[in-house]
C-alpha cells in the first residue's frame, strides 16, 4: 500500500478486539503506515459497564491500551512529514486560514 500511496495512511481499528488491533498496528506501522485510528478496539468493553466501572476501565485499561499503541507508532510509524513539508509557524495564521 505504501508503494502506491502518495499520501500518509493509517490503520483503522474497525472494532476488532484489542489484541488483534495491537498486532495490526505493529504490522501496518512496520509496513509504512503513519499511525492508527482506534476507537472501539480501545474502549468497547466499557459500553456495557455502569458509570463507575466505565470510568475505572477508561482511566486504567483504556489509557494503557492507548499508550501501548502510541509506543508502537512512535517506534515504527512513517512520519507524515515524509509526504508533506510542515507549514511555517506564522503569527496570526488564523487570519488567512479561511482563504485556503
mmCIF file as gemmi writes it, N, C-alpha and C atoms, coordinates in Angstrom:
data_model
loop_
_atom_site.group_PDB
_atom_site.id
_atom_site.type_symbol
_atom_site.label_atom_id
_atom_site.label_alt_id
_atom_site.label_comp_id
_atom_site.label_asym_id
_atom_site.label_entity_id
_atom_site.label_seq_id
_atom_site.pdbx_PDB_ins_code
_atom_site.Cartn_x
_atom_site.Cartn_y
_atom_site.Cartn_z
_atom_site.occupancy
_atom_site.B_iso_or_equiv
_atom_site.pdbx_formal_charge
_atom_site.auth_seq_id
_atom_site.auth_asym_id
_atom_site.pdbx_PDB_model_num
ATOM 1 N N . UNK Axp A 1 ? 0.829 -1.185 0 1 0 ? 1 A 1
ATOM 2 C CA . UNK Axp A 1 ? 0 0 0 1 0 ? 1 A 1
ATOM 3 C C . UNK Axp A 1 ? 0.874 1.249 0 1 0 ? 1 A 1
ATOM 4 N N . UNK Axp A 2 ? 1.927 1.24 0.786 1 0 ? 2 A 1
ATOM 5 C CA . UNK Axp A 2 ? 2.811 2.408 0.854 1 0 ? 2 A 1
ATOM 6 C C . UNK Axp A 2 ? 3.468 2.704 -0.495 1 0 ? 2 A 1
ATOM 7 N N . UNK Axp A 3 ? 3.75 1.664 -1.254 1 0 ? 3 A 1
ATOM 8 C CA . UNK Axp A 3 ? 4.418 1.847 -2.544 1 0 ? 3 A 1
ATOM 9 C C . UNK Axp A 3 ? 3.558 2.637 -3.534 1 0 ? 3 A 1
ATOM 10 N N . UNK Axp A 4 ? 2.251 2.552 -3.416 1 0 ? 4 A 1
ATOM 11 C CA . UNK Axp A 4 ? 1.373 3.236 -4.361 1 0 ? 4 A 1
ATOM 12 C C . UNK Axp A 4 ? 0.675 4.456 -3.766 1 0 ? 4 A 1
ATOM 13 N N . UNK Axp A 5 ? 0.846 4.678 -2.48 1 0 ? 5 A 1
ATOM 14 C CA . UNK Axp A 5 ? 0.167 5.798 -1.834 1 0 ? 5 A 1
ATOM 15 C C . UNK Axp A 5 ? 1.028 7.056 -1.884 1 0 ? 5 A 1
ATOM 16 N N . UNK Axp A 6 ? 0.43 8.118 -2.379 1 0 ? 6 A 1
ATOM 17 C CA . UNK Axp A 6 ? 1.137 9.399 -2.434 1 0 ? 6 A 1
ATOM 18 C C . UNK Axp A 6 ? 0.876 10.243 -1.188 1 0 ? 6 A 1
ATOM 19 N N . UNK Axp A 7 ? 0.092 9.708 -0.288 1 0 ? 7 A 1
ATOM 20 C CA . UNK Axp A 7 ? -0.269 10.423 0.934 1 0 ? 7 A 1
ATOM 21 C C . UNK Axp A 7 ? -0.074 9.504 2.141 1 0 ? 7 A 1
ATOM 22 N N . UNK Axp A 8 ? 0.021 10.062 3.342 1 0 ? 8 A 1
ATOM 23 C CA . UNK Axp A 8 ? 0.129 9.216 4.527 1 0 ? 8 A 1
ATOM 24 C C . UNK Axp A 8 ? -1.136 8.382 4.716 1 0 ? 8 A 1
ATOM 25 N N . UNK Axp A 9 ? -0.977 7.205 5.303 1 0 ? 9 A 1
ATOM 26 C CA . UNK Axp A 9 ? -2.137 6.364 5.595 1 0 ? 9 A 1
ATOM 27 C C . UNK Axp A 9 ? -2.021 5.809 7.002 1 0 ? 9 A 1
ATOM 28 N N . UNK Axp A 10 ? -3.165 5.459 7.571 1 0 ? 10 A 1
ATOM 29 C CA . UNK Axp A 10 ? -3.225 4.896 8.923 1 0 ? 10 A 1
ATOM 30 C C . UNK Axp A 10 ? -4.096 3.648 8.884 1 0 ? 10 A 1
ATOM 31 N N . UNK Axp A 11 ? -3.993 2.833 9.92 1 0 ? 11 A 1
ATOM 32 C CA . UNK Axp A 11 ? -4.844 1.663 10.035 1 0 ? 11 A 1
ATOM 33 C C . UNK Axp A 11 ? -6.008 1.982 10.973 1 0 ? 11 A 1
ATOM 34 N N . UNK Axp A 12 ? -7.189 1.509 10.621 1 0 ? 12 A 1
ATOM 35 C CA . UNK Axp A 12 ? -8.397 1.721 11.426 1 0 ? 12 A 1
ATOM 36 C C . UNK Axp A 12 ? -8.694 0.469 12.238 1 0 ? 12 A 1
ATOM 37 N N . UNK Axp A 13 ? -9.228 0.655 13.429 1 0 ? 13 A 1
ATOM 38 C CA . UNK Axp A 13 ? -9.487 -0.499 14.296 1 0 ? 13 A 1
ATOM 39 C C . UNK Axp A 13 ? -10.676 -1.337 13.843 1 0 ? 13 A 1
ATOM 40 N N . UNK Axp A 14 ? -11.664 -0.724 13.245 1 0 ? 14 A 1
ATOM 41 C CA . UNK Axp A 14 ? -12.858 -1.432 12.763 1 0 ? 14 A 1
ATOM 42 C C . UNK Axp A 14 ? -13.519 -2.287 13.836 1 0 ? 14 A 1
ATOM 43 N N . UNK Axp A 15 ? -13.293 -1.962 15.093 1 0 ? 15 A 1
ATOM 44 C CA . UNK Axp A 15 ? -13.972 -2.652 16.18 1 0 ? 15 A 1
ATOM 45 C C . UNK Axp A 15 ? -13.434 -4.026 16.528 1 0 ? 15 A 1
ATOM 46 N N . UNK Axp A 16 ? -12.258 -4.409 15.991 1 0 ? 16 A 1
ATOM 47 C CA . UNK Axp A 16 ? -11.694 -5.71 16.364 1 0 ? 16 A 1
ATOM 48 C C . UNK Axp A 16 ? -11.27 -5.681 17.828 1 0 ? 16 A 1
ATOM 49 N N . UNK Axp A 17 ? -10.985 -6.851 18.402 1 0 ? 17 A 1
ATOM 50 C CA . UNK Axp A 17 ? -10.544 -6.871 19.793 1 0 ? 17 A 1
ATOM 51 C C . UNK Axp A 17 ? -9.157 -6.227 19.897 1 0 ? 17 A 1
ATOM 52 N N . UNK Axp A 18 ? -8.801 -5.804 21.102 1 0 ? 18 A 1
ATOM 53 C CA . UNK Axp A 18 ? -7.57 -5.046 21.279 1 0 ? 18 A 1
ATOM 54 C C . UNK Axp A 18 ? -6.326 -5.835 20.89 1 0 ? 18 A 1
ATOM 55 N N . UNK Axp A 19 ? -6.235 -7.101 21.27 1 0 ? 19 A 1
ATOM 56 C CA . UNK Axp A 19 ? -5.034 -7.895 20.966 1 0 ? 19 A 1
ATOM 57 C C . UNK Axp A 19 ? -4.809 -7.969 19.454 1 0 ? 19 A 1
ATOM 58 N N . UNK Axp A 20 ? -5.876 -8.149 18.697 1 0 ? 20 A 1
ATOM 59 C CA . UNK Axp A 20 ? -5.764 -8.187 17.238 1 0 ? 20 A 1
ATOM 60 C C . UNK Axp A 20 ? -5.33 -6.836 16.697 1 0 ? 20 A 1
ATOM 61 N N . UNK Axp A 21 ? -5.953 -5.769 17.2 1 0 ? 21 A 1
ATOM 62 C CA . UNK Axp A 21 ? -5.613 -4.433 16.704 1 0 ? 21 A 1
ATOM 63 C C . UNK Axp A 21 ? -4.17 -4.075 17.034 1 0 ? 21 A 1
ATOM 64 N N . UNK Axp A 22 ? -3.706 -4.433 18.191 1 0 ? 22 A 1
ATOM 65 C CA . UNK Axp A 22 ? -2.32 -4.144 18.564 1 0 ? 22 A 1
ATOM 66 C C . UNK Axp A 22 ? -1.356 -4.793 17.561 1 0 ? 22 A 1
ATOM 67 N N . UNK Axp A 23 ? -1.618 -6.029 17.187 1 0 ? 23 A 1
ATOM 68 C CA . UNK Axp A 23 ? -0.789 -6.714 16.19 1 0 ? 23 A 1
ATOM 69 C C . UNK Axp A 23 ? -0.904 -6.021 14.827 1 0 ? 23 A 1
ATOM 70 N N . UNK Axp A 24 ? -2.119 -5.631 14.47 1 0 ? 24 A 1
ATOM 71 C CA . UNK Axp A 24 ? -2.332 -4.961 13.188 1 0 ? 24 A 1
ATOM 72 C C . UNK Axp A 24 ? -1.604 -3.625 13.128 1 0 ? 24 A 1
ATOM 73 N N . UNK Axp A 25 ? -1.617 -2.89 14.234 1 0 ? 25 A 1
ATOM 74 C CA . UNK Axp A 25 ? -0.926 -1.602 14.278 1 0 ? 25 A 1
ATOM 75 C C . UNK Axp A 25 ? 0.575 -1.809 14.081 1 0 ? 25 A 1
ATOM 76 N N . UNK Axp A 26 ? 1.13 -2.804 14.744 1 0 ? 26 A 1
ATOM 77 C CA . UNK Axp A 26 ? 2.566 -3.04 14.595 1 0 ? 26 A 1
ATOM 78 C C . UNK Axp A 26 ? 2.914 -3.42 13.153 1 0 ? 26 A 1
ATOM 79 N N . UNK Axp A 27 ? 2.164 -4.322 12.584 1 0 ? 27 A 1
ATOM 80 C CA . UNK Axp A 27 ? 2.427 -4.75 11.202 1 0 ? 27 A 1
ATOM 81 C C . UNK Axp A 27 ? 2.26 -3.576 10.239 1 0 ? 27 A 1
ATOM 82 N N . UNK Axp A 28 ? 1.181 -2.829 10.396 1 0 ? 28 A 1
ATOM 83 C CA . UNK Axp A 28 ? 0.921 -1.697 9.495 1 0 ? 28 A 1
ATOM 84 C C . UNK Axp A 28 ? 2.005 -0.628 9.616 1 0 ? 28 A 1
ATOM 85 N N . UNK Axp A 29 ? 2.38 -0.283 10.837 1 0 ? 29 A 1
ATOM 86 C CA . UNK Axp A 29 ? 3.398 0.756 11.026 1 0 ? 29 A 1
ATOM 87 C C . UNK Axp A 29 ? 4.759 0.29 10.514 1 0 ? 29 A 1
ATOM 88 N N . UNK Axp A 30 ? 5.08 -0.975 10.708 1 0 ? 30 A 1
ATOM 89 C CA . UNK Axp A 30 ? 6.324 -1.507 10.17 1 0 ? 30 A 1
ATOM 90 C C . UNK Axp A 30 ? 6.296 -1.556 8.646 1 0 ? 30 A 1
ATOM 91 N N . UNK Axp A 31 ? 5.111 -1.5 8.075 1 0 ? 31 A 1
ATOM 92 C CA . UNK Axp A 31 ? 4.944 -1.57 6.623 1 0 ? 31 A 1
ATOM 93 C C . UNK Axp A 31 ? 4.691 -0.222 5.982 1 0 ? 31 A 1
ATOM 94 N N . UNK Axp A 32 ? 4.806 0.864 6.754 1 0 ? 32 A 1
ATOM 95 C CA . UNK Axp A 32 ? 4.694 2.191 6.166 1 0 ? 32 A 1
ATOM 96 C C . UNK Axp A 32 ? 3.538 3.053 6.6 1 0 ? 32 A 1
ATOM 97 N N . UNK Axp A 33 ? 2.655 2.551 7.466 1 0 ? 33 A 1
ATOM 98 C CA . UNK Axp A 33 ? 1.549 3.381 7.947 1 0 ? 33 A 1
ATOM 99 C C . UNK Axp A 33 ? 2.094 4.539 8.783 1 0 ? 33 A 1
ATOM 100 N N . UNK Axp A 34 ? 1.379 5.635 8.776 1 0 ? 34 A 1
ATOM 101 C CA . UNK Axp A 34 ? 1.771 6.802 9.567 1 0 ? 34 A 1
ATOM 102 C C . UNK Axp A 34 ? 1.119 6.811 10.945 1 0 ? 34 A 1
ATOM 103 N N . UNK Axp A 35 ? 0.409 5.747 11.29 1 0 ? 35 A 1
ATOM 104 C CA . UNK Axp A 35 ? -0.2 5.676 12.614 1 0 ? 35 A 1
ATOM 105 C C . UNK Axp A 35 ? -1.453 4.831 12.611 1 0 ? 35 A 1
ATOM 106 N N . UNK Axp A 36 ? -2.328 5.113 13.559 1 0 ? 36 A 1
ATOM 107 C CA . UNK Axp A 36 ? -3.546 4.33 13.73 1 0 ? 36 A 1
ATOM 108 C C . UNK Axp A 36 ? -4.699 5.241 14.092 1 0 ? 36 A 1
ATOM 109 N N . UNK Axp A 37 ? -5.897 4.74 13.845 1 0 ? 37 A 1
ATOM 110 C CA . UNK Axp A 37 ? -7.116 5.422 14.249 1 0 ? 37 A 1
ATOM 111 C C . UNK Axp A 37 ? -7.935 4.378 14.988 1 0 ? 37 A 1
ATOM 112 N N . UNK Axp A 38 ? -7.915 4.436 16.301 1 0 ? 38 A 1
ATOM 113 C CA . UNK Axp A 38 ? -8.557 3.408 17.104 1 0 ? 38 A 1
ATOM 114 C C . UNK Axp A 38 ? -9.69 3.96 17.932 1 0 ? 38 A 1
ATOM 115 N N . UNK Axp A 39 ? -10.744 3.229 17.981 1 0 ? 39 A 1
ATOM 116 C CA . UNK Axp A 39 ? -11.896 3.588 18.798 1 0 ? 39 A 1
ATOM 117 C C . UNK Axp A 39 ? -12.33 2.397 19.613 1 0 ? 39 A 1
ATOM 118 N N . UNK Axp A 40 ? -13.261 1.632 19.041 1 0 ? 40 A 1
ATOM 119 C CA . UNK Axp A 40 ? -13.846 0.504 19.772 1 0 ? 40 A 1
ATOM 120 C C . UNK Axp A 40 ? -12.814 -0.508 20.244 1 0 ? 40 A 1
ATOM 121 N N . UNK Axp A 41 ? -11.738 -0.725 19.508 1 0 ? 41 A 1
ATOM 122 C CA . UNK Axp A 41 ? -10.719 -1.683 19.952 1 0 ? 41 A 1
ATOM 123 C C . UNK Axp A 41 ? -10.139 -1.263 21.296 1 0 ? 41 A 1
ATOM 124 N N . UNK Axp A 42 ? -10.199 0.005 21.597 1 0 ? 42 A 1
ATOM 125 C CA . UNK Axp A 42 ? -9.64 0.528 22.848 1 0 ? 42 A 1
ATOM 126 C C . UNK Axp A 42 ? -10.681 0.512 23.971 1 0 ? 42 A 1
ATOM 127 N N . UNK Axp A 43 ? -11.92 0.867 23.67 1 0 ? 43 A 1
ATOM 128 C CA . UNK Axp A 43 ? -12.894 1.092 24.743 1 0 ? 43 A 1
ATOM 129 C C . UNK Axp A 43 ? -14.179 0.276 24.684 1 0 ? 43 A 1
ATOM 130 N N . UNK Axp A 44 ? -14.364 -0.596 23.713 1 0 ? 44 A 1
ATOM 131 C CA . UNK Axp A 44 ? -15.698 -1.185 23.501 1 0 ? 44 A 1
ATOM 132 C C . UNK Axp A 44 ? -16.248 -1.967 24.696 1 0 ? 44 A 1
ATOM 133 N N . UNK Axp A 45 ? -15.399 -2.58 25.504 1 0 ? 45 A 1
ATOM 134 C CA . UNK Axp A 45 ? -15.91 -3.32 26.663 1 0 ? 45 A 1
ATOM 135 C C . UNK Axp A 45 ? -16.612 -2.403 27.659 1 0 ? 45 A 1
ATOM 136 N N . UNK Axp A 46 ? -16.249 -1.143 27.669 1 0 ? 46 A 1
ATOM 137 C CA . UNK Axp A 46 ? -16.8 -0.207 28.658 1 0 ? 46 A 1
ATOM 138 C C . UNK Axp A 46 ? -18.256 0.149 28.408 1 0 ? 46 A 1
ATOM 139 N N . UNK Axp A 47 ? -18.767 -0.115 27.223 1 0 ? 47 A 1
ATOM 140 C CA . UNK Axp A 47 ? -20.135 0.26 26.873 1 0 ? 47 A 1
ATOM 141 C C . UNK Axp A 47 ? -21.16 -0.412 27.783 1 0 ? 47 A 1
ATOM 142 N N . UNK Axp A 48 ? -20.908 -1.636 28.157 1 0 ? 48 A 1
ATOM 143 C CA . UNK Axp A 48 ? -21.881 -2.368 28.97 1 0 ? 48 A 1
ATOM 144 C C . UNK Axp A 48 ? -21.661 -2.186 30.473 1 0 ? 48 A 1
ATOM 145 N N . UNK Axp A 49 ? -20.732 -1.353 30.867 1 0 ? 49 A 1
ATOM 146 C CA . UNK Axp A 49 ? -20.431 -1.137 32.291 1 0 ? 49 A 1
ATOM 147 C C . UNK Axp A 49 ? -21.258 0.013 32.846 1 0 ? 49 A 1
ATOM 148 N N . UNK Axp A 50 ? -21.427 0.007 34.169 1 0 ? 50 A 1
ATOM 149 C CA . UNK Axp A 50 ? -22.072 1.163 34.786 1 0 ? 50 A 1
ATOM 150 C C . UNK Axp A 50 ? -21.066 2.323 34.797 1 0 ? 50 A 1
ATOM 151 N N . UNK Axp A 51 ? -21.508 3.489 35.163 1 0 ? 51 A 1
ATOM 152 C CA . UNK Axp A 51 ? -20.674 4.691 35.066 1 0 ? 51 A 1
ATOM 153 C C . UNK Axp A 51 ? -19.361 4.573 35.837 1 0 ? 51 A 1
ATOM 154 N N . UNK Axp A 52 ? -19.404 4.054 37.051 1 0 ? 52 A 1
ATOM 155 C CA . UNK Axp A 52 ? -18.19 3.938 37.865 1 0 ? 52 A 1
ATOM 156 C C . UNK Axp A 52 ? -17.216 2.934 37.261 1 0 ? 52 A 1
ATOM 157 N N . UNK Axp A 53 ? -17.728 1.8 36.805 1 0 ? 53 A 1
ATOM 158 C CA . UNK Axp A 53 ? -16.869 0.791 36.167 1 0 ? 53 A 1
ATOM 159 C C . UNK Axp A 53 ? -16.26 1.333 34.875 1 0 ? 53 A 1
ATOM 160 N N . UNK Axp A 54 ? -17.084 2.035 34.106 1 0 ? 54 A 1
ATOM 161 C CA . UNK Axp A 54 ? -16.621 2.614 32.84 1 0 ? 54 A 1
ATOM 162 C C . UNK Axp A 54 ? -15.494 3.603 33.095 1 0 ? 54 A 1
ATOM 163 N N . UNK Axp A 55 ? -15.68 4.467 34.083 1 0 ? 55 A 1
ATOM 164 C CA . UNK Axp A 55 ? -14.66 5.458 34.418 1 0 ? 55 A 1
ATOM 165 C C . UNK Axp A 55 ? -13.356 4.765 34.807 1 0 ? 55 A 1
ATOM 166 N N . UNK Axp A 56 ? -13.453 3.734 35.638 1 0 ? 56 A 1
ATOM 167 C CA . UNK Axp A 56 ? -12.26 2.997 36.069 1 0 ? 56 A 1
ATOM 168 C C . UNK Axp A 56 ? -11.588 2.309 34.882 1 0 ? 56 A 1
ATOM 169 N N . UNK Axp A 57 ? -12.387 1.69 34.021 1 0 ? 57 A 1
ATOM 170 C CA . UNK Axp A 57 ? -11.846 0.999 32.848 1 0 ? 57 A 1
ATOM 171 C C . UNK Axp A 57 ? -11.109 1.973 31.933 1 0 ? 57 A 1
ATOM 172 N N . UNK Axp A 58 ? -11.752 3.087 31.641 1 0 ? 58 A 1
ATOM 173 C CA . UNK Axp A 58 ? -11.154 4.041 30.708 1 0 ? 58 A 1
ATOM 174 C C . UNK Axp A 58 ? -9.894 4.697 31.265 1 0 ? 58 A 1
ATOM 175 N N . UNK Axp A 59 ? -9.863 4.937 32.565 1 0 ? 59 A 1
ATOM 176 C CA . UNK Axp A 59 ? -8.679 5.581 33.147 1 0 ? 59 A 1
ATOM 177 C C . UNK Axp A 59 ? -7.536 4.603 33.392 1 0 ? 59 A 1
ATOM 178 N N . UNK Axp A 60 ? -7.827 3.313 33.356 1 0 ? 60 A 1
ATOM 179 C CA . UNK Axp A 60 ? -6.749 2.323 33.536 1 0 ? 60 A 1
ATOM 180 C C . UNK Axp A 60 ? -6.518 1.575 32.221 1 0 ? 60 A 1
ATOM 181 N N . UNK Axp A 61 ? -7.363 0.637 31.914 1 0 ? 61 A 1
ATOM 182 C CA . UNK Axp A 61 ? -7.187 -0.208 30.733 1 0 ? 61 A 1
ATOM 183 C C . UNK Axp A 61 ? -7.193 0.604 29.44 1 0 ? 61 A 1
ATOM 184 N N . UNK Axp A 62 ? -8.142 1.495 29.291 1 0 ? 62 A 1
ATOM 185 C CA . UNK Axp A 62 ? -8.21 2.314 28.079 1 0 ? 62 A 1
ATOM 186 C C . UNK Axp A 62 ? -6.953 3.148 27.887 1 0 ? 62 A 1
ATOM 187 N N . UNK Axp A 63 ? -6.501 3.755 28.962 1 0 ? 63 A 1
ATOM 188 C CA . UNK Axp A 63 ? -5.284 4.567 28.903 1 0 ? 63 A 1
ATOM 189 C C . UNK Axp A 63 ? -4.067 3.709 28.583 1 0 ? 63 A 1
ATOM 190 N N . UNK Axp A 64 ? -3.957 2.555 29.228 1 0 ? 64 A 1
ATOM 191 C CA . UNK Axp A 64 ? -2.828 1.652 28.968 1 0 ? 64 A 1
ATOM 192 C C . UNK Axp A 64 ? -2.82 1.187 27.517 1 0 ? 64 A 1
ATOM 193 N N . UNK Axp A 65 ? -3.982 0.88 26.98 1 0 ? 65 A 1
ATOM 194 C CA . UNK Axp A 65 ? -4.072 0.447 25.584 1 0 ? 65 A 1
ATOM 195 C C . UNK Axp A 65 ? -3.605 1.547 24.642 1 0 ? 65 A 1
ATOM 196 N N . UNK Axp A 66 ? -4.073 2.744 24.884 1 0 ? 66 A 1
ATOM 197 C CA . UNK Axp A 66 ? -3.674 3.86 24.034 1 0 ? 66 A 1
ATOM 198 C C . UNK Axp A 66 ? -2.172 4.11 24.133 1 0 ? 66 A 1
ATOM 199 N N . UNK Axp A 67 ? -1.617 3.992 25.306 1 0 ? 67 A 1
ATOM 200 C CA . UNK Axp A 67 ? -0.172 4.165 25.484 1 0 ? 67 A 1
ATOM 201 C C . UNK Axp A 67 ? 0.606 3.086 24.735 1 0 ? 67 A 1
ATOM 202 N N . UNK Axp A 68 ? 0.139 1.854 24.765 1 0 ? 68 A 1
ATOM 203 C CA . UNK Axp A 68 ? 0.808 0.768 24.05 1 0 ? 68 A 1
ATOM 204 C C . UNK Axp A 68 ? 0.78 0.999 22.539 1 0 ? 68 A 1
ATOM 205 N N . UNK Axp A 69 ? -0.358 1.417 22.017 1 0 ? 69 A 1
ATOM 206 C CA . UNK Axp A 69 ? -0.464 1.691 20.59 1 0 ? 69 A 1
ATOM 207 C C . UNK Axp A 69 ? 0.408 2.878 20.186 1 0 ? 69 A 1
ATOM 208 N N . UNK Axp A 70 ? 0.429 3.891 21.029 1 0 ? 70 A 1
ATOM 209 C CA . UNK Axp A 70 ? 1.258 5.068 20.756 1 0 ? 70 A 1
ATOM 210 C C . UNK Axp A 70 ? 2.735 4.703 20.74 1 0 ? 70 A 1
ATOM 211 N N . UNK Axp A 71 ? 3.158 3.837 21.644 1 0 ? 71 A 1
ATOM 212 C CA . UNK Axp A 71 ? 4.555 3.404 21.677 1 0 ? 71 A 1
ATOM 213 C C . UNK Axp A 71 ? 4.923 2.667 20.387 1 0 ? 71 A 1
ATOM 214 N N . UNK Axp A 72 ? 4.012 1.845 19.885 1 0 ? 72 A 1
ATOM 215 C CA . UNK Axp A 72 ? 4.258 1.149 18.618 1 0 ? 72 A 1
ATOM 216 C C . UNK Axp A 72 ? 4.399 2.157 17.484 1 0 ? 72 A 1
ATOM 217 N N . UNK Axp A 73 ? 3.467 3.095 17.417 1 0 ? 73 A 1
ATOM 218 C CA . UNK Axp A 73 ? 3.518 4.11 16.363 1 0 ? 73 A 1
ATOM 219 C C . UNK Axp A 73 ? 4.778 4.96 16.481 1 0 ? 73 A 1
ATOM 220 N N . UNK Axp A 74 ? 5.144 5.333 17.683 1 0 ? 74 A 1
ATOM 221 C CA . UNK Axp A 74 ? 6.367 6.121 17.876 1 0 ? 74 A 1
ATOM 222 C C . UNK Axp A 74 ? 7.594 5.37 17.362 1 0 ? 74 A 1
ATOM 223 N N . UNK Axp A 75 ? 7.6 4.07 17.564 1 0 ? 75 A 1
ATOM 224 C CA . UNK Axp A 75 ? 8.758 3.278 17.168 1 0 ? 75 A 1
ATOM 225 C C . UNK Axp A 75 ? 8.791 2.98 15.674 1 0 ? 75 A 1
ATOM 226 N N . UNK Axp A 76 ? 7.632 2.689 15.078 1 0 ? 76 A 1
ATOM 227 C CA . UNK Axp A 76 ? 7.628 2.155 13.712 1 0 ? 76 A 1
ATOM 228 C C . UNK Axp A 76 ? 6.951 3.009 12.643 1 0 ? 76 A 1
ATOM 229 N N . UNK Axp A 77 ? 6.045 3.891 13.014 1 0 ? 77 A 1
ATOM 230 C CA . UNK Axp A 77 ? 5.234 4.586 12.004 1 0 ? 77 A 1
ATOM 231 C C . UNK Axp A 77 ? 6.067 5.529 11.147 1 0 ? 77 A 1
ATOM 232 N N . UNK Axp A 78 ? 5.612 5.72 9.926 1 0 ? 78 A 1
ATOM 233 C CA . UNK Axp A 78 ? 6.262 6.63 8.976 1 0 ? 78 A 1
ATOM 234 C C . UNK Axp A 78 ? 5.717 8.042 9.209 1 0 ? 78 A 1
ATOM 235 N N . UNK Axp A 79 ? 6.587 9.007 9.446 1 0 ? 79 A 1
ATOM 236 C CA . UNK Axp A 79 ? 6.114 10.368 9.722 1 0 ? 79 A 1
ATOM 237 C C . UNK Axp A 79 ? 5.363 10.974 8.532 1 0 ? 79 A 1
ATOM 238 N N . UNK Axp A 80 ? 4.338 11.748 8.821 1 0 ? 80 A 1
ATOM 239 C CA . UNK Axp A 80 ? 3.597 12.42 7.75 1 0 ? 80 A 1
ATOM 240 C C . UNK Axp A 80 ? 4.49 13.423 7.03 1 0 ? 80 A 1
ATOM 241 N N . UNK Axp A 81 ? 5.563 13.854 7.697 1 0 ? 81 A 1
ATOM 242 C CA . UNK Axp A 81 ? 6.485 14.804 7.065 1 0 ? 81 A 1
ATOM 243 C C . UNK Axp A 81 ? 7.291 14.156 5.94 1 0 ? 81 A 1
ATOM 244 N N . UNK Axp A 82 ? 7.23 12.833 5.803 1 0 ? 82 A 1
ATOM 245 C CA . UNK Axp A 82 ? 7.816 12.18 4.633 1 0 ? 82 A 1
ATOM 246 C C . UNK Axp A 82 ? 7.02 12.519 3.383 1 0 ? 82 A 1
ATOM 247 N N . UNK Axp A 83 ? 5.774 12.947 3.554 1 0 ? 83 A 1
ATOM 248 C CA . UNK Axp A 83 ? 4.895 13.248 2.442 1 0 ? 83 A 1
ATOM 249 C C . UNK Axp A 83 ? 4.728 14.751 2.217 1 0 ? 83 A 1
ATOM 250 N N . UNK Axp A 84 ? 4.711 15.507 3.317 1 0 ? 84 A 1
ATOM 251 C CA . UNK Axp A 84 ? 4.424 16.938 3.244 1 0 ? 84 A 1
ATOM 252 C C . UNK Axp A 84 ? 5.45 17.729 4.043 1 0 ? 84 A 1
ATOM 253 N N . UNK Axp A 85 ? 5.74 18.918 3.577 1 0 ? 85 A 1
ATOM 254 C CA . UNK Axp A 85 ? 6.582 19.832 4.345 1 0 ? 85 A 1
ATOM 255 C C . UNK Axp A 85 ? 5.683 20.556 5.336 1 0 ? 85 A 1
ATOM 256 N N . UNK Axp A 86 ? 6.044 20.533 6.61 1 0 ? 86 A 1
ATOM 257 C CA . UNK Axp A 86 ? 5.202 21.239 7.585 1 0 ? 86 A 1
ATOM 258 C C . UNK Axp A 86 ? 5.145 22.731 7.257 1 0 ? 86 A 1
ATOM 259 N N . UNK Axp A 87 ? 3.984 23.341 7.415 1 0 ? 87 A 1
ATOM 260 C CA . UNK Axp A 87 ? 3.88 24.782 7.147 1 0 ? 87 A 1
ATOM 261 C C . UNK Axp A 87 ? 4.69 25.574 8.178 1 0 ? 87 A 1
ATOM 262 N N . UNK Axp A 88 ? 5.178 26.691 7.762 1 0 ? 88 A 1
ATOM 263 C CA . UNK Axp A 88 ? 5.924 27.56 8.674 1 0 ? 88 A 1
ATOM 264 C C . UNK Axp A 88 ? 4.984 28.118 9.729 1 0 ? 88 A 1
ATOM 265 N N . UNK Axp A 89 ? 5.476 28.217 10.933 1 0 ? 89 A 1
ATOM 266 C CA . UNK Axp A 89 ? 4.685 28.812 12.011 1 0 ? 89 A 1
ATOM 267 C C . UNK Axp A 89 ? 4.667 30.32 11.811 1 0 ? 89 A 1
ATOM 268 N N . UNK Axp A 90 ? 3.476 30.85 11.616 1 0 ? 90 A 1
ATOM 269 C CA . UNK Axp A 90 ? 3.321 32.271 11.351 1 0 ? 90 A 1
ATOM 270 C C . UNK Axp A 90 ? 2.361 32.852 12.388 1 0 ? 90 A 1
ATOM 271 N N . UNK Axp A 91 ? 2.752 33.977 12.955 1 0 ? 91 A 1
ATOM 272 C CA . UNK Axp A 91 ? 1.876 34.63 13.914 1 0 ? 91 A 1
ATOM 273 C C . UNK Axp A 91 ? 0.584 35.038 13.215 1 0 ? 91 A 1
ATOM 274 N N . UNK Axp A 92 ? -0.521 34.873 13.871 1 0 ? 92 A 1
ATOM 275 C CA . UNK Axp A 92 ? -1.862 35.198 13.36 1 0 ? 92 A 1
ATOM 276 C C . UNK Axp A 92 ? -2.206 34.4 12.098 1 0 ? 92 A 1
ATOM 277 N N . UNK Axp A 93 ? -1.776 33.14 12.053 1 0 ? 93 A 1
ATOM 278 C CA . UNK Axp A 93 ? -2.053 32.266 10.915 1 0 ? 93 A 1
ATOM 279 C C . UNK Axp A 93 ? -3.542 32.124 10.649 1 0 ? 93 A 1
ATOM 280 N N . UNK Axp A 94 ? -4.317 32.256 11.698 1 0 ? 94 A 1
ATOM 281 C CA . UNK Axp A 94 ? -5.759 32.033 11.602 1 0 ? 94 A 1
ATOM 282 C C . UNK Axp A 94 ? -6.463 33.103 10.779 1 0 ? 94 A 1
ATOM 283 N N . UNK Axp A 95 ? -5.839 34.26 10.605 1 0 ? 95 A 1
ATOM 284 C CA . UNK Axp A 95 ? -6.483 35.331 9.844 1 0 ? 95 A 1
ATOM 285 C C . UNK Axp A 95 ? -6.626 34.973 8.367 1 0 ? 95 A 1
ATOM 286 N N . UNK Axp A 96 ? -5.714 34.165 7.851 1 0 ? 96 A 1
ATOM 287 C CA . UNK Axp A 96 ? -5.799 33.793 6.437 1 0 ? 96 A 1
ATOM 288 C C . UNK Axp A 96 ? -6.236 32.343 6.251 1 0 ? 96 A 1
ATOM 289 N N . UNK Axp A 97 ? -6.534 31.651 7.322 1 0 ? 97 A 1
ATOM 290 C CA . UNK Axp A 97 ? -6.875 30.221 7.254 1 0 ? 97 A 1
ATOM 291 C C . UNK Axp A 97 ? -8.085 29.957 6.353 1 0 ? 97 A 1
ATOM 292 N N . UNK Axp A 98 ? -9.126 30.753 6.477 1 0 ? 98 A 1
ATOM 293 C CA . UNK Axp A 98 ? -10.357 30.542 5.718 1 0 ? 98 A 1
ATOM 294 C C . UNK Axp A 98 ? -10.143 30.742 4.215 1 0 ? 98 A 1
ATOM 295 N N . UNK Axp A 99 ? -9.102 31.465 3.837 1 0 ? 99 A 1
ATOM 296 C CA . UNK Axp A 99 ? -8.837 31.733 2.417 1 0 ? 99 A 1
ATOM 297 C C . UNK Axp A 99 ? -8.229 30.527 1.709 1 0 ? 99 A 1
ATOM 298 N N . UNK Axp A 100 ? -7.724 29.565 2.464 1 0 ? 100 A 1
ATOM 299 C CA . UNK Axp A 100 ? -7.022 28.432 1.85 1 0 ? 100 A 1
ATOM 300 C C . UNK Axp A 100 ? -7.932 27.435 1.247 1 0 ? 100 A 1
